[in-house]
């Protein structure tokens, strides 16, 4: 219990293309239909010919979005990590949106990665929100290579591997928790 609220943090971990963001979109719909407040960010991909070419970031409070990354071969920016070039203005905007999170029932942070967990840049405000626990349920997504870093940042995190759970079972589990 922190700041008068009992909270839990769950990590949904899966490989690239495993459906992490699609599951988060379904969870957000289910939570909202249940009358819960949901804040945070989603990071859906933008596809061309079944290939992810870009990523946008969507603020769940306002439903507004920005283009946050493109494949480095398509566009070069000052911030590159792996195959992706990131737009600093979009990261700054997302952090500004995350700094306005106000005690939601559910806090979502989709697609944490090495930028945040290892390098210490990216959606750092989202990490701070998760650490301070001003929500009842926190859910984040990440790739399997981030599990050790997630455990280091959040010692009490419960991690679910997407390949061992079906989407409907996870949605029902989280609805029962909140």
RASULPE-V115359 format. One record per pair of residues at least 4 apart in sequence whose ideal C-beta (glycine too) atoms are under 8 Angstrom apart, sorted by sequence separation. I is the first residue (numbers start at 1). J is the second residue. D is the distance in Angstrom with one decimal. If there is no record, write none. Layout:
BEGIN
[[I & J & D] [I & J & D]]
END
This chain:
BEGIN
[[1 & 5 & 6.7] [14 & 18 & 3.2] [19 & 23 & 5.5] [20 & 24 & 6.5] [21 & 25 & 6.4] [22 & 26 & 6.7] [23 & 27 & 6.2] [24 & 28 & 6.4] [25 & 29 & 6.7] [26 & 30 & 6.3] [27 & 31 & 6.1] [28 & 32 & 6.2] [29 & 33 & 6.2] [30 & 34 & 6.4] [32 & 36 & 6.7] [47 & 51 & 6.3] [59 & 63 & 7.0] [70 & 74 & 4.8] [71 & 75 & 7.5] [72 & 76 & 6.4] [76 & 80 & 7.1] [80 & 84 & 6.9] [86 & 90 & 7.5] [87 & 91 & 7.0] [88 & 92 & 6.2] [89 & 93 & 6.3] [90 & 94 & 6.3] [91 & 95 & 6.4] [92 & 96 & 6.4] [93 & 97 & 6.5] [94 & 98 & 6.2] [95 & 99 & 6.3] [96 & 100 & 7.2] [112 & 116 & 5.1] [113 & 117 & 6.7] [114 & 118 & 4.3] [115 & 119 & 5.2] [116 & 120 & 7.6] [120 & 124 & 7.0] [123 & 127 & 6.9] [124 & 128 & 6.5] [125 & 129 & 6.5] [126 & 130 & 6.6] [127 & 131 & 6.3] [128 & 132 & 6.2] [142 & 146 & 4.0] [146 & 150 & 5.5] [147 & 151 & 6.4] [148 & 152 & 6.4] [149 & 153 & 6.3] [150 & 154 & 6.0] [151 & 155 & 6.7] [153 & 157 & 8.0] [160 & 164 & 7.5] [161 & 165 & 7.2] [165 & 169 & 5.5] [166 & 170 & 7.3] [167 & 171 & 6.3] [168 & 172 & 6.3] [169 & 173 & 6.3] [170 & 174 & 6.4] [171 & 175 & 6.3] [172 & 176 & 6.5] [173 & 177 & 6.7] [174 & 178 & 6.7] [1 & 6 & 4.8] [2 & 7 & 6.6] [14 & 19 & 6.7] [31 & 36 & 4.3] [47 & 52 & 5.6] [48 & 53 & 4.9] [58 & 63 & 6.7] [59 & 64 & 5.4] [70 & 75 & 4.3] [80 & 85 & 5.0] [81 & 86 & 6.8] [86 & 91 & 6.3] [112 & 117 & 6.1] [114 & 119 & 6.1] [116 & 121 & 7.3] [129 & 134 & 6.8] [133 & 138 & 7.3] [142 & 147 & 7.5] [160 & 165 & 5.5] [165 & 170 & 4.9] [1 & 7 & 7.8] [14 & 20 & 5.0] [32 & 38 & 5.9] [46 & 52 & 7.1] [47 & 53 & 6.8] [58 & 64 & 7.4] [59 & 65 & 7.0] [79 & 85 & 6.9] [80 & 86 & 7.2] [101 & 107 & 6.4] [115 & 121 & 5.4] [116 & 122 & 4.2] [129 & 135 & 7.6] [151 & 157 & 6.5] [13 & 20 & 7.9] [31 & 38 & 4.9] [45 & 52 & 4.2] [46 & 53 & 6.0] [58 & 65 & 4.3] [70 & 77 & 7.9] [79 & 86 & 4.3] [115 & 122 & 3.5] [116 & 123 & 5.4] [150 & 157 & 5.7] [12 & 20 & 5.7] [46 & 54 & 4.0] [57 & 65 & 6.2] [72 & 80 & 5.5] [77 & 85 & 4.1] [79 & 87 & 7.7] [115 & 123 & 7.8] [116 & 124 & 6.4] [130 & 138 & 5.2] [142 & 150 & 6.0] [151 & 159 & 7.8] [162 & 170 & 8.0] [45 & 54 & 7.2] [46 & 55 & 6.8] [56 & 65 & 4.8] [57 & 66 & 5.7] [76 & 85 & 5.5] [77 & 86 & 6.1] [79 & 88 & 5.6] [113 & 122 & 7.3] [129 & 138 & 7.8] [150 & 159 & 6.8] [28 & 38 & 5.3] [45 & 55 & 5.5] [46 & 56 & 6.3] [56 & 66 & 6.5] [73 & 83 & 7.8] [75 & 85 & 5.4] [77 & 87 & 5.8] [78 & 88 & 6.6] [116 & 126 & 7.3] [117 & 127 & 8.0] [130 & 140 & 6.7] [140 & 150 & 7.6] [160 & 170 & 6.4] [12 & 23 & 6.4] [44 & 55 & 7.2] [56 & 67 & 5.4] [57 & 68 & 4.3] [72 & 83 & 5.7] [74 & 85 & 7.9] [77 & 88 & 7.3] [112 & 123 & 7.1] [116 & 127 & 5.8] [12 & 24 & 7.4] [43 & 55 & 5.4] [44 & 56 & 6.0] [55 & 67 & 7.7] [56 & 68 & 6.2] [71 & 83 & 5.9] [72 & 84 & 6.0] [79 & 91 & 7.7] [147 & 159 & 6.3] [43 & 56 & 7.2] [54 & 67 & 6.1] [55 & 68 & 5.4] [71 & 84 & 6.5] [72 & 85 & 4.7] [28 & 42 & 7.1] [43 & 57 & 5.5] [44 & 58 & 6.7] [55 & 69 & 4.4] [70 & 84 & 7.1] [71 & 85 & 7.4] [109 & 123 & 6.8] [112 & 126 & 7.5] [42 & 57 & 7.4] [43 & 58 & 7.5] [54 & 69 & 6.4] [55 & 70 & 7.9] [69 & 84 & 4.5] [70 & 85 & 5.5] [112 & 127 & 7.5] [41 & 57 & 5.4] [42 & 58 & 4.5] [54 & 70 & 4.6] [69 & 85 & 6.4] [25 & 42 & 6.5] [41 & 58 & 6.3] [53 & 70 & 6.6] [54 & 71 & 7.1] [69 & 86 & 4.8] [70 & 87 & 8.0] [109 & 126 & 4.4] [144 & 161 & 7.4] [24 & 42 & 5.7] [41 & 59 & 5.9] [42 & 60 & 6.5] [53 & 71 & 5.4] [68 & 86 & 6.3] [69 & 87 & 6.8] [109 & 127 & 7.7] [25 & 44 & 7.2] [41 & 60 & 6.5] [52 & 71 & 7.7] [68 & 87 & 5.9] [40 & 60 & 5.3] [54 & 74 & 7.5] [67 & 87 & 6.3] [109 & 129 & 7.5] [21 & 42 & 6.2] [39 & 60 & 5.4] [46 & 67 & 7.8] [53 & 74 & 6.0] [66 & 87 & 7.4] [69 & 90 & 7.9] [109 & 130 & 6.3] [21 & 43 & 6.1] [38 & 60 & 5.4] [39 & 61 & 4.9] [68 & 90 & 4.1] [107 & 129 & 6.0] [131 & 153 & 7.4] [21 & 44 & 5.2] [66 & 89 & 7.5] [67 & 90 & 6.1] [68 & 91 & 6.6] [107 & 130 & 6.9] [130 & 153 & 7.9] [131 & 154 & 7.5] [21 & 45 & 7.0] [66 & 90 & 4.0] [130 & 154 & 6.7] [43 & 68 & 6.9] [98 & 123 & 6.6] [117 & 142 & 7.6] [68 & 94 & 6.8] [99 & 125 & 5.1] [127 & 153 & 6.7] [66 & 93 & 5.3] [98 & 125 & 4.1] [107 & 134 & 7.8] [66 & 94 & 7.0] [95 & 123 & 6.4] [98 & 126 & 4.8] [101 & 129 & 5.3] [107 & 135 & 4.0] [112 & 140 & 5.3] [55 & 84 & 7.4] [86 & 115 & 7.4] [94 & 123 & 5.9] [95 & 124 & 6.6] [96 & 125 & 7.9] [106 & 135 & 6.4] [109 & 138 & 7.3] [112 & 141 & 6.9] [113 & 142 & 6.5] [117 & 146 & 5.6] [91 & 121 & 7.7] [95 & 125 & 4.2] [105 & 135 & 6.8] [106 & 136 & 6.9] [107 & 137 & 7.3] [108 & 138 & 7.9] [109 & 139 & 7.5] [110 & 140 & 7.3] [111 & 141 & 5.6] [112 & 142 & 4.7] [113 & 143 & 6.7] [91 & 122 & 6.1] [94 & 125 & 7.9] [95 & 126 & 7.6] [98 & 129 & 5.9] [103 & 134 & 5.0] [104 & 135 & 5.2] [105 & 136 & 5.0] [106 & 137 & 4.9] [107 & 138 & 4.6] [108 & 139 & 5.6] [109 & 140 & 4.3] [110 & 141 & 5.0] [111 & 142 & 7.2] [114 & 145 & 7.8] [118 & 149 & 6.1] [28 & 60 & 6.4] [81 & 113 & 7.9] [82 & 114 & 7.8] [91 & 123 & 6.9] [94 & 126 & 7.8] [102 & 134 & 7.6] [103 & 135 & 6.6] [104 & 136 & 8.0] [105 & 137 & 6.8] [106 & 138 & 7.6] [107 & 139 & 7.4] [108 & 140 & 7.6] [109 & 141 & 7.6] [114 & 146 & 7.0] [117 & 149 & 3.8] [57 & 90 & 6.0] [81 & 114 & 6.7] [101 & 134 & 7.0] [106 & 139 & 6.9] [113 & 146 & 6.3] [117 & 150 & 6.9] [81 & 115 & 5.6] [101 & 135 & 7.7] [112 & 146 & 6.5] [59 & 94 & 7.1] [62 & 97 & 7.2] [114 & 149 & 7.8] [139 & 174 & 6.9] [57 & 93 & 7.9] [61 & 97 & 6.9] [86 & 122 & 7.7] [117 & 153 & 6.5] [57 & 94 & 4.8] [137 & 174 & 6.9] [59 & 97 & 4.1] [81 & 119 & 7.4] [112 & 150 & 7.4] [61 & 100 & 7.1] [61 & 101 & 7.5] [137 & 177 & 5.9] [137 & 178 & 4.9] [79 & 121 & 7.7] [136 & 178 & 5.8] [60 & 108 & 6.1] [41 & 94 & 5.7] [41 & 97 & 6.9] [55 & 111 & 7.6] [41 & 98 & 6.6] [40 & 98 & 7.1] [40 & 101 & 6.9] [39 & 101 & 4.7] [39 & 102 & 7.4] [40 & 104 & 7.6] [39 & 104 & 4.0] [38 & 104 & 5.9] [40 & 106 & 7.8] [42 & 108 & 6.6] [37 & 104 & 4.3] [38 & 105 & 7.0] [39 & 106 & 7.6] [40 & 107 & 4.9] [41 & 108 & 6.8] [43 & 110 & 4.6] [36 & 104 & 7.8] [37 & 105 & 4.8] [38 & 106 & 4.6] [39 & 107 & 5.9] [40 & 108 & 3.5] [41 & 109 & 6.4] [42 & 110 & 4.6] [43 & 111 & 4.0] [36 & 105 & 4.0] [37 & 106 & 7.2] [38 & 107 & 7.9] [39 & 108 & 7.4] [40 & 109 & 5.4] [41 & 110 & 6.1] [36 & 106 & 5.6] [38 & 108 & 6.3] [40 & 110 & 7.5] [106 & 178 & 6.3] [105 & 178 & 5.9] [31 & 105 & 7.1] [31 & 106 & 5.1] [27 & 106 & 8.0] [28 & 108 & 6.5] [27 & 108 & 7.5] [41 & 123 & 7.1] [24 & 108 & 6.0] [41 & 126 & 6.7] [24 & 110 & 5.1] [40 & 126 & 7.0] [21 & 110 & 5.6] [40 & 129 & 7.6] [20 & 110 & 7.1] [21 & 111 & 6.9] [20 & 111 & 7.2] [39 & 135 & 7.7] [5 & 103 & 7.5] [27 & 139 & 6.8] [24 & 139 & 7.2] [24 & 141 & 6.2] [23 & 141 & 7.9] [21 & 141 & 6.9] [9 & 130 & 5.9] [20 & 141 & 4.1] [9 & 133 & 7.9] [7 & 133 & 4.2] [10 & 137 & 7.3] [12 & 139 & 6.6] [14 & 141 & 7.5] [16 & 143 & 6.8] [5 & 133 & 6.5] [7 & 135 & 5.7] [8 & 136 & 7.8] [10 & 138 & 7.0] [11 & 139 & 7.7] [12 & 140 & 7.3] [13 & 141 & 7.3] [15 & 143 & 6.6] [3 & 132 & 7.3] [5 & 134 & 6.9] [7 & 136 & 5.7] [8 & 137 & 5.9] [9 & 138 & 4.3] [10 & 139 & 5.1] [11 & 140 & 5.3] [12 & 141 & 4.8] [13 & 142 & 5.6] [14 & 143 & 7.3] [15 & 144 & 6.5] [2 & 132 & 6.9] [3 & 133 & 6.7] [5 & 135 & 7.3] [6 & 136 & 7.2] [7 & 137 & 6.9] [8 & 138 & 7.0] [9 & 139 & 7.7] [10 & 140 & 7.6] [11 & 141 & 7.3] [12 & 142 & 7.8] [13 & 143 & 6.8] [14 & 144 & 7.4] [2 & 133 & 4.2] [3 & 134 & 6.2] [5 & 136 & 6.4] [7 & 138 & 6.4] [9 & 140 & 7.1] [11 & 142 & 6.1] [13 & 144 & 5.5] [13 & 146 & 7.3] [13 & 147 & 6.2] [11 & 147 & 7.8] [13 & 150 & 7.8] [11 & 150 & 5.3] [23 & 162 & 7.0] [26 & 167 & 6.5] [30 & 171 & 5.4] [34 & 175 & 6.4] [20 & 162 & 6.4] [36 & 178 & 6.1] [11 & 154 & 7.7] [19 & 162 & 6.4] [27 & 170 & 7.7] [31 & 174 & 7.9] [18 & 162 & 4.9] [23 & 167 & 5.3] [27 & 171 & 5.8] [30 & 174 & 7.9] [31 & 175 & 7.5] [34 & 178 & 7.7] [9 & 154 & 5.2] [18 & 163 & 6.7] [22 & 167 & 7.8] [26 & 171 & 5.9] [30 & 175 & 5.9] [11 & 157 & 5.3] [13 & 159 & 5.6] [9 & 156 & 6.8] [10 & 157 & 6.9] [11 & 158 & 7.3] [12 & 159 & 8.0] [13 & 160 & 7.0] [14 & 161 & 6.8] [23 & 170 & 6.5] [27 & 174 & 6.1] [31 & 178 & 7.1] [8 & 156 & 7.8] [9 & 157 & 4.9] [10 & 158 & 5.1] [11 & 159 & 4.4] [12 & 160 & 5.5] [13 & 161 & 5.4] [14 & 162 & 3.4] [15 & 163 & 7.7] [19 & 167 & 6.9] [23 & 171 & 7.6] [9 & 158 & 7.4] [10 & 159 & 7.5] [11 & 160 & 7.0] [13 & 162 & 6.7] [14 & 163 & 6.5] [8 & 158 & 7.0] [10 & 160 & 6.6] [12 & 162 & 6.0] [12 & 170 & 7.3] [10 & 174 & 7.3] [8 & 177 & 6.8]]
END
